[in-house]
């Protein structure tokens, strides 16, 4: 098990919100992207945050979007499409989506629509 998989979503989520709000994006947009990636609605997301689910618990319960494999590029110096651990890759998918939002990419393009 990696350090990423053990990390609590509730610990990282506020950092995602802060990053996006500094760039003029909203928490609602973040939640929308998380819903697209995981299949969780806002109530299910809030449940995972309240229960401090680890990333492993969070992604194990998720139904990953079939288009998630279209998320490519470099995050933290690593190509996301080359990550072999499924949980680490899914966490980096989320990181990549947050980065794309923060850079001003249109929500529909971030969601690979």
N, C-alpha and C positions, 0 to 999 in steps of 0.2 A: 504494500500500500504506500502511495506517495504522500508527501506532505500536503500537496494540493487537495487530494481526496479527503484528507482528514480535516481540512480547514472548514470553518463554519461559514455558510452562506450569509448568515446574519452579520458576521464580522466584515465581510467584503461589500455587501450590498450598499451600505451608506457611503462607502468610498466611490462606488460607481455613480451614485446619485450626485455626490459633490462634484465629481469630474464632469458629469454631463451638465449640471446646472451652471458651472463656471463657463461652459461653452455655449450657453443659451438653449440647452435642450432640457427636457422635463423628465420627472420621475415616471410619468405616464408613458412616455416613449420608451423608457427602459423596461417598464413592465410589459409593454406591447412586444418588444423584442424577446424578452424572456418567455412570454407566452408562445410566440412563434417558434422559438427553439425547443421548448420543453413540452408544450401542450398544456401547461398549467394555466388556469385562469388566475385572476388577481386574488381570489379567496384562497386558492391552493398555495399560491406564492406566499401570502401572508402567514398561512399555517406553517410553512417550512421556515419562514423567518422567525416566527414566535417560538417554535420548537428548536431553534438553532440547529437545524439539520446540517450535517456535513455535506460537502459537495458530493461525496459518494452517495449518501442517502438521497440527496436531492435528485441527482441524475439517474440513480437506480430506479426511482419512482417515476421518472419522466418518460414520455413517449417522444423521442427525439424526432424533429421534423425530418422527413425524407430528403429535403434539400440541404440539410446541414453540411453534407459533404462538399457542397459548393463553396463553403467558407474556406478560403485559402489565403495564404500570405504569411508574413512573419510577425510573431508576437514574442516579446522577450528574447529576440534573437533566434527563435526556433520556428521552422515552417510548420504551421498547424497541421497540414495534411500529412506530415511525416511522423507525427507523434504516435507511438505504438500503444501506450496505455490509454484505454478508452475514456476513463474518467478525466485524466489529464487533458486529453484532446478535447473533451466536451467543455471543460473549464476554459481552455484556451479559445474554443469557439466563442464562448460568451465574452471573454476579454476582447476578442477581435471585433465582435459586434459593437461592444461599448466604444472601442476606439474609433470605429467607423462613424458611429453617431456623433462622437465628440469632434470629429474632423468635419462635420457638416454634411455627411452623405445623406441623401434623401432616405426617409424611413422605408419606403417601398423597395429601394435598392438594397438597403441593409438586410431586409427580410428576404432577399433573393426572389422577389415577386415578379 
